[in-house]
Amino acid sequence: MLERNDFQEARRAENARRIQANPALVLGLVIREKSVFDARDVARVLNRHIDDAARFQDLMARILQDPQILRLDPGRTDLGSGLTLPERFTTVGMIRLEAEMVSRSVWLSARSSHLVN
């Protein structure tokens, strides 16, 4: 059991080192789960790898300021419920992927052999 714990700690330390060197790695992990995400989603992934609070805050700021992030919704207060809705983000890569999917769907819909509704 100790060997497994040592292995997991070593792996976690290596992942933390990699994220520190390249915070955009976290975006890849978030995007695998959701194409549109908020800061809490980023924090959940980052929290799996980073224990130190100051380092966590620094990485959160660096990730959310990454040039690959696009803000889709600035966040607001819902007047009906009074709830604060968080900012919503995606990435440039996800927008490109979805645009390509639309383009291929349009192309396929023009073909008689591929009916697209």
C-alpha positions in Angstrom: 0.0 0.0 0.0 2.9 2.4 0.8 4.3 1.8 -2.7 1.0 2.8 -4.3 0.8 6.0 -2.2 4.4 6.8 -3.0 3.6 6.3 -6.7 0.5 8.4 -6.6 2.3 11.2 -4.8 5.2 11.1 -7.3 2.7 11.2 -10.2 0.7 14.1 -8.6 4.0 16.0 -8.1 5.0 15.4 -11.7 1.5 16.6 -12.9 1.8 19.7 -10.7 5.2 20.5 -12.2 3.9 20.0 -15.7 0.9 22.3 -15.0 3.2 24.9 -13.5 5.3 24.9 -16.6 2.3 24.9 -19.0 -1.0 25.9 -17.3 -2.9 25.5 -20.7 -2.7 21.7 -20.0 -5.6 22.3 -17.6 -7.7 23.7 -20.4 -7.3 20.4 -22.3 -8.5 18.5 -19.3 -11.5 20.8 -18.9 -12.4 20.7 -22.6 -12.5 16.9 -22.5 -15.4 17.1 -20.1 -17.2 20.3 -21.3 -17.1 22.4 -24.4 -18.4 25.4 -22.4 -17.1 25.9 -18.9 -16.8 28.3 -16.0 -14.0 29.1 -13.5 -15.4 26.5 -11.1 -14.7 23.8 -13.7 -11.2 25.0 -14.1 -10.7 25.1 -10.3 -12.0 21.5 -9.9 -9.4 20.2 -12.4 -6.6 22.3 -10.9 -7.5 21.3 -7.4 -6.8 17.7 -8.2 -3.2 18.6 -8.8 -2.3 21.7 -6.8 -2.4 21.9 -3.0 -0.7 25.2 -2.3 -3.2 28.0 -2.1 -0.9 30.8 -3.5 0.2 28.5 -6.4 -3.4 27.6 -7.1 -4.5 31.2 -7.3 -1.5 32.1 -9.6 -2.3 29.2 -11.9 -6.1 30.0 -12.0 -5.2 33.6 -13.1 -2.8 32.4 -15.7 -5.3 29.8 -17.1 -8.2 32.2 -17.2 -6.0 34.8 -19.0 -4.8 32.3 -21.6 -5.2 33.7 -25.2 -6.9 30.4 -26.2 -9.8 31.2 -23.9 -12.9 33.0 -25.3 -15.5 34.5 -23.0 -18.9 33.5 -24.2 -21.0 35.1 -21.4 -19.7 37.7 -19.0 -21.7 36.4 -16.1 -24.6 38.3 -14.6 -27.3 38.2 -11.9 -30.5 36.6 -13.0 -33.2 39.1 -12.1 -35.9 36.5 -11.7 -34.1 34.2 -9.3 -31.5 36.6 -7.9 -28.8 34.0 -8.6 -25.4 35.1 -9.8 -24.6 33.3 -13.1 -20.9 32.7 -13.7 -18.8 33.8 -16.7 -18.9 31.1 -19.3 -15.8 30.2 -21.5 -14.7 28.0 -24.3 -11.5 27.8 -26.3 -10.5 28.9 -29.8 -9.8 25.2 -30.6 -13.4 24.2 -29.6 -14.9 27.0 -31.7 -12.8 25.8 -34.7 -13.9 22.2 -34.1 -17.6 23.1 -33.9 -17.3 25.3 -37.0 -15.7 22.4 -38.9 -18.6 20.1 -37.8 -21.2 22.6 -39.1 -19.3 22.9 -42.3 -19.2 19.2 -42.8 -22.9 18.8 -41.9 -23.8 21.5 -44.5 -21.6 19.7 -47.1 -23.2 16.3 -46.3 -26.7 17.7 -46.3 -26.1 18.8 -49.9 -25.4 15.2 -50.9 -28.2 12.9 -51.8 -26.4 9.9 -50.3 -26.3 11.5 -46.8 -29.6 12.8 -45.5 -29.1 15.3 -42.7 -32.2 16.6 -40.8 
